[in-house]
Amino acid sequence: MKVFKTTFILICLCFSLKAQVSVSNKRIADVYFQNKEYYAAAEYYKKMLQISPDSLGFKVPYSFETRIKEAKLKKDDYEYAVFQLATSLRLYKNFTDAEKWYAIATQFSNPKYETSGFWYGECLRANFRYEEAITALEQFLKNYKNKDELAQKARTEIESCKFAISEMKYPKMFRISKLTNTLNGEGSNYAPVYDKSNFYFTSSRRLDEPGKNQVLDKGKGAVKIMKKESPYVNTLYTLTDNNPKNDNVSFKKLELDKKMEFAANTLHPNGEFMLLTGWINKDDKKKSILISKKVNGEWTEPRSIGGEINVNGFNSIQPSITRDGKYLLFASDRPGGYGGYDLWYALLRPDGSVGNAINFGAKINSKDDEQAPYYQIGRKALIFSSNGRIGLGGFDFYESEGDFVNWDEPANMGYPFNSAKDDLYFTAMDDEGKEGYISSDRESLCCLELFYFARGYINIDGRIVDCSKNEKPIEGASVTLKIGDMQKTVLSDANGNYHFKINDNRGLQININKDKFFAKNVAYNYNQLLQVDTLLNINLCLEPFEINKPIVLNNVFYEFNSAELTAQSKYTLDSLYQIMIDNPKIDIELSAHTDNIGTAAYNLNLSDRRAKSCVDYLIEKGINEKRMTWKGYGFTKPVAPNQLPNGKDNPEGRALNRRTEFKVTKQN
């Protein structure tokens, strides 16, 4: 994951005609571009446009169009140079300046540059301008007639921008800070590794050895195009005091093999060996996972871990050993995957030998790239980076709870843990992941840097009791916590207690279910949770029920000699409405009863109309009418005498008989 400046030999040529200069610069720029030397390519495309760099990078100059006309640059060459300059800057990760040049390229009518609108939107997104990115991408889709992968990607990017806007409104409970010491030197600094006694990281910082010249194009009669071998080499470093946050941190380079580049190592808990990614850059060899053993306190020359992990002709990268030493996790573009780079794992033995590689499956892997896996034992959570899902931009961190047999749907770890750029490589200082380190280019023009993170938490404690039995604890109630797409379920213990620990304060819902009790939901929004420090108590009681056993709805009243509900009655029915919402699998019968004043036929008709008015009210509030029936029983089912034994009127008894009830008739 390195992107760094390549030093190159500036070729000094004297041409008498501007057209000749343009042709020469185009050829040189194209050679650099084809060799992925994007910084050098941008320099020469800029020369085609007669633009000079300044300390702030590439800027679209004032009166640019006028200067182009004065230079008499052909329209085709002008459009080509602008598009290629924008693309070189983008591939170099200079999204700030690439955005400006793509903005110009979107005005070109030549179909060759019709993708400019997409890349313009991508750059806007990378520059945190999400609203403008949505507008640009929608305009691109309006103009772009192809129904190909790029069109689908544009739609995904629009959804990602909308997701990012929402995420940034409600930041998750993380504190992120860039390491301000010399660990973040020149080049890329990434892939932190922490194991209590050691801290390693990868850096592409400049080495002292002088580079050799490399011929990119022999010229065939024209000028020879060369570059100097990069002094920026990926290799591993370790700290001497194991405290990355020290201002005066000191570190040293691991001397492993001068012919190779190395990155992203991982240590076995027994301390006897480490695994790392290695490659020979100048030969463009594929990357492999290597093993180095510690002998007399020194690391041996790395060797391939074997064919179970490294497949000829394909890349295997970013090894990660679980803290219990049982599994090796890695990324690879080997056959048998779902996209570009997939995540794989294999059983790992204490001597460094491995079993067969197993793909994490379609729930984890997308059609694009998944990289940099890390398994947190304390939380049983796989943390990895992906650019194939809805996210804030580039590579985002995702988290999936699981046990190497079953995995939950991965959840984006949100803002500020993720940014609009690339966020890769996670390491925790403890099994719970309360603190740790990541790498990201969120504050860089081009390169990954090292960041420290700390999680914030809210502990949710609660107790579930029976409403009807002196608050007797309910054991085995299913308590489900939902936050966005994340869902966790626990069972209450013998004392009715349950507990959750969450890292997200953007609103939550808790659902409690227990057989023969009405389920109950409670919800807290973002503003409510902002008032919470670190502990939230949610104690609830559940109402029991039996199929076909009536439950009286107290305080349901009607206008005199009428089926019209009073305002007070509607408040009571609202509680039944909530029961129906919380218990979507129950059907009910709603019934009304009268005293014995009046004829049987009159009271039967009145009670039937009253029961129907209750059902009609619930239907108006949104309850499906198929879940409810109604019935009036008149005075056929008294619960108290309407008259005293002496034949006198019993007002108290008649009041009890004038009631509204419901009963559960079915539970699906």
Secondary structure, 3 states (H helix, E strand, C coil): CCCCCCCCCCCCCCCCCHHHHHHHHHHHHHHHHHCCCHHHHHHHHHHHCCCCCECCECCCCCCHHHHHHHHCCCHHHHHHHHHHHHHHHHHCCCHHHHHHHHHHHCCCCCHHHCCHHHHHHHHHHHCCCHHHHHHHHHHHHHHCCCCCHHHHHHHHHHHHHHHHHHHHHCCCCEEEEECCCCCCCCCCEEEEEECCCCEEEEECCECCCCCCEEEEECCCCCCCEEEECCCECCEEEEECCCCCCCCCCCEEECCCCCCCEEEEEEECCCCCEEEEEEECHHHCCCCEEEEEEEECCEECCCEECCCCCCCCCCCEEEEEECCCCCEEEEEECCCCCCCCCEEEEEEECCCCCECCCEECCCCCCCCCCEEEEEEECCCCEEEEEECCCCCCCCCEEEEEEECCCCECCCEECCCCCCCCCCEEEEEECCCCCCEEEEEECCCCCCCCEEEEEEECCEEEEEEEEECCCCCCECCCCEEEEEECCEEEEEECCCCCEEEEEECCCCCEEEEEECCCECCEEEEECHHHHHCCCCEEECCEEECECCCCCCEECCCCCECCCCCCECHHHHHHHHHHHHHHHHCCCEEEEEEECCCCCCCHHHHHHHHHHHHHHHHHHHHHCCCCHHHEEEEECCCCCCCCCCECCCCCECHHHHHHHCCEEEEEEEEC
